[in-house]
Amino acid sequence: MPAFNLKLLDVNMQLKDFDAAEKAMQAVVASPEVKGTPNAAIGLSNFYMQVNKPQQAEKPLRDYFAAHPDNVQVEIALAQLLLQQKRADEALKVLEANGDNPSVGRQRIDTLVSLGRVDDAAKALDTAIAAKPTSALMVQRAQLDLSVGRYDEARKRLDQVLASTPDDLYALYTRARMNLIAPGGDVNSSINDLNRVLSLRPDFFDGRTLVAEAYLRRGLPEETIRNFEAASRLNPEDKNVRLRLLDLYAAASPPRWLDAERMLKDARQSLTLANDIDLQLAEARMWNLRKDSAKALDLVKGAMQQQPDNPVVLQAYYATLLDAKDYRTVLADSDKLIKAHPEYWWLYQSRAVARRRGNNDRPGALNELKAGLAVASKNKDDNATTSLVHAMATEVSPDEAKKVLTPLAEKDPHWQLVQASIMQEAGDAEGAIALVEKVLAVPNLPPQAQEQALKMAGILYLAQTPPNIAKAVGIYRQMLQLMPNDMRR
């Protein structure tokens, strides 16, 4: 790997000298190690998108795909780029090639669904199947059924394909996906299908990542890590796999920090990931977990040099300052930003924490949180409201949080559960149990609220003195019936 030019690229990107950065990038992709590879095309395309030259991002992918029409990785990258540019019909045209590849088929179906063209896709597939029923068409039709929750229909189609061709990789992979997402799906059957897929085609990247997800659902973290590592070797440029590995290394017992550092070092030598903001922020979070705020702050500041107006980067900056207990800087640096961007609800929360912990200013913290709640309410952002209310309970008082939640919780079980969570954190276990039981008694409770309520009830019953084992067992039996795929309970 042309390490010097990669480093030069990194420096020029941080200096925002994009012309010099482009020259360095051109030198990288022209080097003997990289020239003519899929990574050269994808890396150059990503670079042009990063420096806001979308009109130049398409050509490297088009040229490579024209010369290598069987390369699925570049085909999907090109289709995704066209979708970003609102050129859906062109993306679908690109995805006509390699239609029997599971990854391409899934991307095509996902694209049609995202465009709201499910009925059109169904009619087209049904017509094609009536004319000439092939396994690939049947599996694509099953994928379409999956995308809109028609699991029984999907299962029938897949079983029909596999009855005649039991080693159909596309059908096995799709049935494995179905068993992971469908109610009542069987995670062990999913793992069996995926292991069969990988025995037939060990280099199948999507199969490797899906079996990792299945092992995670099965509660086997080492197998999960092993398969994500194998996936990363198959496609070293895939950012999402590296991000998942970082999380898994951090969650291991004990944490696998050396593996995390090795993986990050390897990513910095990658053509497409060397300057990736998401990986930089993930590395900063790792150092925060390891109580090294100085290293975390250096990484976040580097990301800010590249993208000073990116709200995700800014949010990471203030979170890192809070971890470092640098409350004065939080307040000083955010004064201008909050005036320029009053829509940043999370900034009010950061300022509230800084006021409370730095100055013991509860009234000031309360005012900041109320301002953030006004923004969240205006935007109908329930996640923001939940975060702000929890901060209010922690930094000001549970009673203030209750004042906010009471009108919200009158009709909505979600806010009742948020209130129960705050009561539990405040030490009012009996009040929390009563509220959770009230939620569980609601008829036709939404599945997400039911799952959350059952999880809370199980924890609360076991935390009672003495533990209410009988009720906890009853709750966990309900959970197993509702969520048989989730073995982590």
N, C-alpha and C positions, 0 to 999 in steps of 0.2 A: 504494500500500500504506500503511495507517495506521501509519506508523513510530513515532509516539509511543506508541500503545497496545501495539505489539509490544515496545518497549523497557520499558514499564511491566510488561508481562507477564513479561519476562525478569527484571527486578529482583525482582518479587514471588515468582517461582519460586525464585530463589536465596535469598530470605529465608524461604522455606517458608510464606509467607502465602497459602495456597491460596484462601481466600475472595476476597482482593483480586485474585489472579491470575485467578480465574474471572470477576470483573467486567471485568477488562481483556480477557479472551478474548471475552466476550460483546460488548464494544464493537468488537473487531476484526471479528467475523463479521457484525456489524450495519452495518458501514461500507459506503458505496455501492460501493467497489471490490471487496468480497468477498461481500456478501450475495447469496444465491441461487446461488452457484457450488458445484461439487463440492468444491473445496478448503475451503469453509466447513464443509461437513458432515464431511469427513474430518478436518480440523483440530480441530474441536470434539470429535469422537469420540476422537481421539488424546489430546487434552488430558485428558479425563475418565479415560482409562486411565492416563495418566501420574500423575495425582493420586489414583489408587486409588479411582475412583468408577465401576467397570465397569457398574453398573446404569444409569447415565446415558449411557453411551457409545453405546448402540444407537440411541436415538431420533433423533439427527441424521441417521444413515445411513438409517434406515427412512423417515423423512419425505421425504428427498430422493429416494430410490429410488421411493417411491410416486408422486411427482410427475414423475419422469423415469425410467420403467422401461427405457429403452434405454441408460442410462448404465452402461457396463460397469465403469468404474473404481470407482464407488460400490458396484455389485453385488458385486464381488470383495472390496472392503474389508469389506462387511457380512458376507459369508460367512466371511471369515477371522476376524472378531471373534467370530462365533458358534462357530466351531471352538475359539478360545481359551477360550471359556466352556463347552466340552464339550457343545455343542448341535448335534451333527453332522447330525441329521435336518433341523433347521431350516435349516442351512447348505445342505444339498443341495436343499431346497425353493427357496431363494433362487436357486440356480444353475440352476434349470429355465428361467429366462428367458434370452433371447439365446443359446440353445443352439448356434446356428450360428456363434457368435463363437469364434475359436481360443483366446483367453485364457480365456473362460468354460469352454469344453470341457475345456481342460487342467486348470483348477482343479477341476472336478468329478471328473475321473478321478483326479487326485492325492489328492483328499479320500477317494474310495472306497478307493484303495490304502492310504492311511495308516490307514484304519479296518479294514483286513484284509477288505474286502468285494469282492475281485477276482472271485471266482466268481459272486457275486450280480450284479455289474455286467455280467459277460460274458453271463450268461443273459438278463438284461433287454435288453441290446443285440441279442443274437442273435434274440430273439423279435420285437423291433421291426423288425429288418432283414428277417426272414422275412415279416412282415406288409406292410411298405412300405419297400423298400430306398432310402434317400436317401443323398446324398453325405455329409451331416453325420453320419449314424449310422455310415456305413462308416469315416469318419475317426476318430470317437470310439472305435470298436472297434479301429482300428489304434493309437490312443494307448494303449489299455488293453494291447494286446500289447507295445508299447514299454516300458510301466511294469514289466513282469515279464520283460523280456529276450527276448520272442519276435519277434526282428527279421525273420526271413524271412516270417512270417505278416503282420507289419505292412507290409512292403514290397509284398507281393502285393495287399493291400487298397488301399494308396495308389496303386499303379500302375493298378489297376482303375478307381479314381475318375478319375485324371488321363487315362486313355485316352479317357474319354467327355467329360470337362470339363477340358481342359488348363490352364485359368486358375482352377481352384478354389483360392482363397486358403488355405483351411483345410488342404487336402491338401498344397499346396506347402510351407506352413510346417511341417507335421508331418513331411514327408519330409526337409526340411532338418534338423530336430532329430534325426531318425533317423540321418542321415549323419554327424552330429557325435558321437553317443553309441554307435553300433553298431560292433562290431569290423569292421574292413575298410571302414568308411564312407568316403565321398569328400568331403573338405572343399571341394573346388572345385565339386562338384555342389551342395553345400549353399549355397555363396555364389551360384551361378547361380539356384537356386530362390528364395533370399531377395531377390535383386535383382529378380526377376520379381514377387515379392509386393509389394515396395516401389514398383515402377512402377505396380502396380494400385491400391495404397493407401498413399500416402506417409506418412500419419499413423498407421500401425500401430506402436505402441510396442514390443510384444513382438518384432515382426519386426526392428525397428531394433536392439534389444539383442542379438538372436540373431546377426544378421549381424556385429555388433561382435565377439562371441565367436568367430565363424568366422574373421574376419580376424586375430584374435589367435592362433588356432591355426595360421593360415597364416604367421605371422611377419611381419605387416604392421602395426606399431604405430601409424603415422600414420592408416591407414584405420580402425583400431580406435578411436582417439581421436575421429576425425571422426564416426563413427557413434554413439558414446556421447554426444558433445556434441549431436548431432541428437536422440537419444532424450531427453536432459535438457530440451531445448526443448519437446518434445512433452508431457512430464510433469515440470515443474519440481519437483514435490513428491516425486519418487521418490528416496529416500535411497540405495538400493543403487547406482544409476547414478552418483551423485555420489561415493560412496566408491570405486567402480572408477576414476573419472576421477582422483581424488586419487592413487591408486596408480600410474596410468599416467603422470601428469604427473611424479611423483617419479622414475619409472624411465626417463624419456626422457633422451636424451643430446644436449645438456645438459639437466638437469632444467628443467621449465617451471614455475618457481615463481610467476611473475606470473599465469599462467593458473590455478594452484591458488588463489592468493589471491583472484582475481576470482570464481572459482566459489564459494568459501567466503563471501565478502561477499554474493553473491547469495543464498546459502542462508540467511543470517541475516535476510534480508528476507522469507523465506518463512513463511507461516502455520503450516505443519506442521513445519518444520525449524529454526525459530529457536532452540529450546532442546533440540535433539536431542543426546543424550549421545554417541551413536556418532560424529556429525560433530565434536563438540568434542574427543573423544579422537583422532580421525583428524587433526584440525588440530594437536593437541599432538605427535603423531608426526612431522608435517611439520616443525615447528619443531625437534624433536630432530635430525632429519636435517640441518637447516640450522645445527646447533650453537648454537641459541639456547634454552638450557635455561630461561632465565627466562620467556620467553613460553610455553613448553610447560608449565611448572609452574603459571603463572597459569591456564591453561585447565583443567588437571587439577583444580586446587583449586576452580575454579568448578563443575566437574562433581561434585566431592565435596560441595559445599554442597547441590546438588540431590538427590544420591543417595548419602549418606554410608555406606550399608550395602551398596552394590552391589559385589560382589567384582571385577567387571571394571574398575570405576573405581579401586578400591583397588590392583589390580595395576598399572594404568597409573601411578598415583601413585608407587609404589615403583620402577617401571622408570624413570620420569623423574628421580627422585632419584639413581638409579645413573648415569644418563647425565650428570647434573650433578656427579658425583663427591662427592655429599654423603653420604658413608658414615655419618657420625655420626648424622645425622637418620634414616637408614634403620633403624639399630639402636634408637635411642631411641623413635621413633614406633611401631615394630613390637612392642615388648615386650608391651604390653597386648593388641594385636590377636592375637598368636600364642597367647596364653593363652585368649582368648575364642574363637578359631577355629583350633584345632590341625589342622583338616582342610585348611587352605590350604597345599598343598604348595609352591606358587610363592613363598610368603613365606619358607619355609626357604631356598629358593634365593637369594632376594634378600639375606637375612641372611648367607648363606655368602659371597656376592660381596663384601658390605660388610666382613665380618670379614677376608677375605683381602686385599682391595685397600686397605682403610682401616687395618688394624692388622697386616697380614702374619701373621695368625693362621690358619695352615693347620689345626692340630688343631681349632680352633673351627669353621672352615668345614666340615671333614669331618663333625663331629658334626651340624651343621645339615643337611647334605645327606643323612646317614643317616636323620635324623628325617623328612625329606621323602620319602625312598624308602620308609620304612615306611608312610606315608600312601598313596603311590601304589600300593604293593603291596596294601594292604588294599582299595583301591578298584578294583584291576585296571585301572589307568590306564596303558596302555603309552606314551602320548604324554608323560605327566608323567615316567615313569621314564626315557625317552630324554633328555628335557631335563635332568633332574637328573644323569644319568650323564655327559653332555657337560660340564656345569658342573663335575663332580668331576674330569674329566680336565684341564680348563683351570685351575681354581682350586687344586686339590690336586696330583694327579699322574695320568698315564695308568695307572700301575700300580694305583692305588686303584680307578679305574674298571674295570679289567680284573677285579679281584676280584669286583666286583658282577656283571659280565657273564658270566663263565665258566660259572656254573651255568645261567644263562638261555640261553646260546648252545649248550649241549650238543645240544639237539634242535630249536631254533627258528631257521630261517634269518634271521628279522628281526633277532634279537639278534646274530647273526654279522655282519650287515651294519652294525649300529651299532658293533660292535667294530672292523670294518674301517675305518669312517669315522674313529674315534678314532685308530687306528694311522696312517692317512694324515695326519691333522692333526699327529700327533706326529713325523712325518718317516719313519715306517717304511713306505715305499711297497711294498717287496717283500713284507713280511708282509701288508699290506692286499690286494695282488694275489692272493696265495696263498689268502687267506680268501674273497675274492670268487669266485675260480675254483671253490673247494670248494662254494660256494652254488650256482653255475650248474650244477654237476654233479648237483644233487639232482633226482631224477625228480619230475615233476608239481609243480613249484615254483609256488606261488600267483602269479597274474598281477602283483599289486602288488610282491611281492618280486622277481620276475623283472625287471620294469621297473627297479626301483631298482638291482639288481645289474648289469644291462647298462649303465646310465648311469655307475655307479661304475667299471666295468671300462674303458669307453671313455676316461674321463678319466685313469685310472691308466696305461693303455697309452701314451697320448699324452704323459704327464708323465715317462715313463722316459727315461733317458739311455743311448743315443739313443732317441728315440721308437719304439715298436713299431708302426709304421704298419700292417703287415699285419693284426695282431690287432685294432687299433682299427677298421680298415675292416670286418673281419668282424663285429665287435660292432655297428657302426652299421647294417650291412645287416640284421642280425637285428632291430634296433629298428624299422627302417622296415617290416619285414614284420609285426611285432607291432602297431605303432602308426602306421599310414599317415596318420592324421589329424594327427599332431603334426609340423609342418614345422620346428619350432625345434630342429633337431639337425644 
